[in-house]
Amino acid sequence: EVTVAEIKRAYRELSKKHHPDRGGDPEQFKEISKAYKTLTDEEAKNNWKQYGNPDGRGVTHFGIALPKWLVDHKNSVFVLLAYAGIFMIVLPVIVCVWWQKSARYAGDHILIETAQLYYILLGRTPNMIIKRALMILGSSMEFEKTRNPAIIECPSDNTELPKLIKDLPDVQEKTKERPFQFPYSLKARALLHSHLQRKFTANNVPLRSMISFRNVFFMLYSVCLI
């Protein structure tokens, strides 16, 4: 076994050769000094045996394991193009679609077009009656298929709805006021009247064929409040 005296003698010889003041490499001299400390200092020696480091327990480092092909310098151009495509094309498109969809609605998930329509029509109606309220409600853009993909068109609309409208005199309002004469508004108005009067077609056309029952009465309540 090597004695402490022999270790010190070897350290002095190496120091003369590798000391930075004598033109030696600073990094190599640092390693020599650390090795000398490890062999001569009991605490440093125990740290080396226990932790593999004369300075004691080291700091634990965590990392993310990435696929080899992702960090391979040969694929760096393709990886860069992929990141550019995600952050410059895909992400802006997603944000734009989300913004356009969310910007269509006002408070309480009512279409902005409907809110604007209510404002115009209610401004023309100083005295609100139930018949007029149902006309305004039936003109809501939520009943228009291009604005609301949840709208379901029944195959019986072309045959059953005309019969239903004929049996409901309040629906047959002769007016050129937009959008009351539009087909979607007439259909919505007929279904609203038929539900309130408990009149249905032979095939029992339900109000939910246009829009959910809860949303209809929520909009009706909004009209009455306004």
C-alpha positions as CSV (number, residue, x, y, z in Angstrom):
1,E,0.0,0.0,0.0
2,V,1.3,3.5,-0.9
3,T,2.2,5.6,2.1
4,V,1.2,9.2,2.7
5,A,4.8,10.3,2.3
6,E,5.0,8.7,-1.1
7,I,1.8,10.4,-2.1
8,K,3.1,13.8,-1.0
9,R,6.4,13.2,-2.9
10,A,4.6,12.3,-6.1
11,Y,2.3,15.3,-5.7
12,R,5.3,17.6,-5.4
13,E,6.9,16.1,-8.5
14,L,3.7,16.5,-10.5
15,S,3.2,20.1,-9.2
16,K,6.6,21.1,-10.4
17,K,5.8,19.8,-13.8
18,H,2.1,20.9,-14.3
19,H,1.8,24.0,-12.1
20,P,0.3,26.9,-14.2
21,D,3.1,29.2,-13.0
22,R,5.5,26.9,-14.7
23,G,3.6,26.7,-17.9
24,G,1.5,23.7,-17.0
25,D,-2.2,23.1,-17.9
26,P,-4.5,24.7,-15.2
27,E,-7.2,22.0,-15.7
28,Q,-4.7,19.1,-15.4
29,F,-3.2,20.7,-12.2
30,K,-6.7,21.0,-10.7
31,E,-7.3,17.3,-11.3
32,I,-3.9,16.5,-9.7
33,S,-4.8,18.6,-6.6
34,K,-8.2,17.0,-6.3
35,A,-6.6,13.5,-6.5
36,Y,-4.1,14.5,-3.8
37,K,-6.8,15.8,-1.5
38,T,-8.8,12.6,-2.0
39,L,-5.9,10.4,-1.1
40,T,-4.7,12.4,1.9
41,D,-7.9,13.8,3.5
42,E,-10.1,11.3,5.3
43,E,-13.3,13.1,4.7
44,A,-12.6,13.5,1.0
45,K,-11.6,9.8,0.8
46,N,-14.9,8.7,2.5
47,N,-16.9,11.0,0.1
48,W,-15.1,9.3,-2.9
49,K,-15.9,5.8,-1.6
50,Q,-19.5,6.7,-0.8
51,Y,-20.5,9.1,-3.6
52,G,-17.8,8.8,-6.2
53,N,-16.9,12.4,-5.6
54,P,-14.4,13.9,-3.1
55,D,-16.6,16.9,-2.6
56,G,-19.5,14.9,-1.3
57,R,-23.0,14.3,-2.5
58,G,-23.5,16.1,-5.9
59,V,-26.6,17.9,-7.1
60,T,-29.1,15.7,-8.7
61,H,-29.8,16.6,-12.3
62,F,-33.0,15.8,-14.2
63,G,-33.4,15.8,-18.0
64,I,-35.9,14.9,-20.7
65,A,-35.2,11.9,-22.8
66,L,-35.6,12.9,-26.4
67,P,-35.7,10.5,-29.4
68,K,-32.3,10.0,-30.9
69,W,-33.5,11.1,-34.3
70,L,-34.7,14.4,-32.9
71,V,-31.3,15.4,-31.6
72,D,-29.3,14.0,-34.5
73,H,-27.6,16.8,-36.2
74,K,-28.3,15.2,-39.6
75,N,-32.0,15.8,-39.0
76,S,-31.6,19.4,-37.7
77,V,-33.0,21.0,-40.8
78,F,-36.1,18.9,-40.8
79,V,-36.7,19.4,-37.1
80,L,-36.3,23.2,-37.5
81,L,-38.8,23.1,-40.4
82,A,-41.2,21.1,-38.3
83,Y,-41.0,23.6,-35.4
84,A,-41.4,26.5,-37.8
85,G,-44.5,24.9,-39.3
86,I,-46.0,24.3,-35.9
87,F,-45.4,27.8,-34.5
88,M,-45.8,29.8,-37.7
89,I,-48.7,28.0,-39.4
90,V,-50.6,25.4,-37.3
91,L,-50.7,27.4,-34.0
92,P,-51.9,30.7,-35.7
93,V,-54.6,28.8,-37.6
94,I,-55.9,27.2,-34.4
95,V,-55.9,30.5,-32.6
96,C,-57.7,32.2,-35.6
97,V,-60.4,29.5,-35.7
98,W,-60.9,29.7,-32.0
99,W,-61.2,33.5,-32.1
100,Q,-63.6,33.5,-35.0
101,K,-65.8,31.0,-33.3
102,S,-65.8,32.7,-29.9
103,A,-66.2,36.2,-31.5
104,R,-69.6,35.1,-32.9
105,Y,-71.2,35.0,-29.5
106,A,-72.3,37.6,-27.0
107,G,-73.0,37.0,-23.3
108,D,-75.0,33.9,-22.3
109,H,-73.9,32.2,-25.6
110,I,-76.3,34.1,-27.8
111,L,-75.1,34.9,-31.3
112,I,-74.0,38.5,-31.8
113,E,-76.2,38.7,-34.9
114,T,-79.2,37.7,-32.8
115,A,-78.4,40.3,-30.2
116,Q,-78.1,43.0,-32.9
117,L,-81.4,41.9,-34.5
118,Y,-83.1,42.1,-31.1
119,Y,-81.9,45.6,-30.6
120,I,-83.2,46.7,-34.0
121,L,-86.6,45.0,-33.8
122,L,-87.2,46.0,-30.2
123,G,-86.4,49.5,-31.1
124,R,-89.3,49.4,-33.6
125,T,-91.7,48.0,-31.0
126,P,-92.7,50.5,-28.3
127,N,-95.5,48.2,-27.1
128,M,-94.5,44.5,-26.8
129,I,-97.2,41.9,-27.2
130,I,-96.8,38.1,-27.1
131,K,-97.4,37.8,-30.8
132,R,-94.7,40.3,-31.6
133,A,-92.4,38.7,-29.0
134,L,-92.7,35.3,-30.7
135,M,-92.1,36.9,-34.1
136,I,-88.9,38.4,-32.8
137,L,-87.9,35.2,-31.1
138,G,-88.6,33.2,-34.3
139,S,-86.3,35.5,-36.2
140,S,-83.3,34.5,-34.0
141,M,-80.2,33.5,-36.0
142,E,-80.0,30.4,-33.8
143,F,-82.9,29.0,-35.9
144,E,-81.0,29.5,-39.2
145,K,-79.1,26.4,-40.3
146,T,-76.0,28.1,-41.6
147,R,-75.5,29.8,-38.3
148,N,-76.3,26.8,-36.1
149,P,-75.2,23.4,-37.2
150,A,-77.3,21.8,-34.5
151,I,-80.5,22.6,-36.5
152,I,-82.2,19.4,-37.8
153,E,-84.3,19.5,-40.9
154,C,-87.1,16.9,-40.8
155,P,-88.1,15.2,-44.0
156,S,-91.7,16.0,-43.2
157,D,-91.1,19.8,-43.2
158,N,-92.3,20.3,-46.8
159,T,-95.6,18.5,-46.2
160,E,-96.5,18.8,-42.5
161,L,-95.4,22.4,-41.7
162,P,-97.7,24.0,-44.3
163,K,-100.7,22.2,-42.7
164,L,-99.5,23.3,-39.3
165,I,-99.1,27.0,-40.4
166,K,-102.6,26.9,-41.9
167,D,-104.1,25.8,-38.6
168,L,-102.3,28.6,-36.8
169,P,-103.7,32.0,-37.9
170,D,-101.3,34.0,-35.7
171,V,-98.3,32.6,-37.7
172,Q,-99.7,33.9,-41.1
173,E,-98.6,37.4,-40.5
174,K,-98.4,39.3,-43.7
175,T,-95.4,41.5,-43.3
176,K,-92.4,42.5,-45.5
177,E,-90.3,43.3,-42.4
178,R,-87.0,41.4,-42.5
179,P,-86.4,38.7,-41.5
180,F,-90.0,37.7,-40.6
181,Q,-90.7,36.5,-44.1
182,F,-87.7,34.3,-44.3
183,P,-88.4,30.5,-44.4
184,Y,-86.4,29.7,-41.3
185,S,-88.2,32.5,-39.3
186,L,-91.6,31.3,-40.5
187,K,-90.8,27.7,-39.5
188,A,-89.5,28.7,-36.1
189,R,-92.5,30.9,-35.5
190,A,-94.9,28.0,-36.4
191,L,-93.2,25.6,-34.1
192,L,-93.2,28.1,-31.3
193,H,-96.9,28.7,-31.6
194,S,-97.7,25.0,-32.0
195,H,-95.8,24.2,-28.9
196,L,-97.4,27.0,-26.8
197,Q,-100.9,26.0,-28.1
198,R,-100.2,22.3,-27.9
199,K,-100.8,21.7,-31.5
200,F,-98.7,19.3,-33.4
201,T,-98.6,17.8,-36.9
202,A,-99.7,14.3,-37.8
203,N,-96.1,13.1,-37.3
204,N,-95.9,15.1,-34.0
205,V,-93.1,17.5,-35.2
206,P,-91.4,18.5,-31.9
207,L,-89.9,21.9,-31.1
208,R,-86.5,20.3,-30.5
209,S,-86.3,19.7,-34.3
210,M,-85.3,23.4,-34.4
211,I,-83.3,24.0,-31.3
212,S,-83.3,22.7,-27.7
213,F,-86.3,23.5,-25.6
214,R,-84.3,25.1,-22.9
215,N,-82.5,27.5,-25.2
216,V,-85.8,28.6,-26.8
217,F,-87.3,29.6,-23.6
218,F,-84.1,31.2,-22.4
219,M,-84.1,33.4,-25.5
220,L,-87.9,34.1,-25.0
221,Y,-87.1,35.2,-21.5
222,S,-84.3,37.5,-22.8
223,V,-86.7,39.1,-25.2
224,C,-89.2,39.8,-22.5
225,L,-86.5,41.3,-20.2
226,I,-85.3,43.6,-23.0
